[in-house]
Amino acid sequence: MAKGQERSSNQLLVPQANQALDQLKFEMATQLGIQIPQDGYMGFIASRDNGAIGGHITRHLVQIAEQQLAGGTTFPQA
């Protein structure tokens, strides 16, 4: 989303994770073949496509958590 356009009331527990989450969003969109505008504003993307991106992000994060729990590995803390 373009700067100044953020309307979410969600608070990140680790504010520095915002850039990583944005990068993940762009990676998932690319995998799905969804073109995100250069300015980052996603307001003109169909709700279905935005939902698909969010669903893929969630699946990816759950997979990372499952691997972490299964392998007993820890990720660096920010």
C-alpha positions in Angstrom: 0.0 0.0 0.0 1.3 3.5 -0.8 2.6 5.6 2.1 -0.1 7.6 3.8 -2.8 5.2 2.6 -2.6 2.7 5.5 -6.0 2.4 7.2 -5.5 -0.8 9.2 -5.9 -0.7 12.9 -3.6 -3.8 13.3 -0.5 -3.2 15.4 2.5 -5.2 14.5 4.3 -6.8 17.5 7.6 -6.3 15.7 7.3 -3.0 13.8 10.5 -3.8 11.8 8.7 -6.7 10.3 6.6 -4.4 8.1 9.2 -4.4 5.3 9.5 -8.2 5.4 5.7 -8.6 5.2 5.5 -6.2 2.3 8.2 -8.2 0.5 6.3 -11.4 1.2 3.2 -9.8 -0.2 4.9 -9.0 -3.5 6.5 -12.4 -3.7 3.1 -14.1 -3.2 1.5 -11.9 -5.8 4.2 -12.7 -8.3 3.7 -16.4 -7.7 0.0 -16.0 -8.3 0.6 -13.9 -11.5 -1.0 -10.8 -10.0 0.6 -7.5 -11.1 0.9 -5.0 -8.2 1.2 -1.4 -9.4 4.5 0.4 -9.1 3.2 2.8 -6.5 2.2 -0.1 -4.2 -1.5 1.0 -4.0 -3.6 -2.2 -4.1 -7.0 -0.5 -4.0 -7.7 -1.3 -7.7 -6.9 -5.0 -7.4 -9.9 -7.3 -7.2 -10.9 -8.4 -3.7 -10.6 -12.0 -4.9 -7.0 -11.4 -5.9 -6.2 -9.6 -2.6 -7.7 -12.5 -0.7 -5.6 -15.0 -2.7 -2.5 -13.1 -1.8 -3.5 -13.0 1.9 -4.3 -16.7 1.9 -1.0 -17.6 0.4 0.8 -15.5 2.9 -1.0 -17.2 5.7 -0.2 -20.7 4.4 3.4 -19.7 4.0 3.7 -18.4 7.5 1.9 -21.5 9.0 4.4 -23.7 7.0 7.3 -21.8 8.5 5.9 -22.2 12.0 5.3 -25.9 11.5 8.8 -26.4 10.3 10.2 -24.4 13.2 8.2 -26.5 15.7 9.0 -29.8 14.0 12.7 -29.1 13.7 13.1 -27.3 16.9 14.9 -24.5 15.1 14.7 -21.0 16.2 14.7 -17.9 14.0 16.6 -14.8 14.8 14.7 -12.3 16.9 14.5 -8.7 15.6 
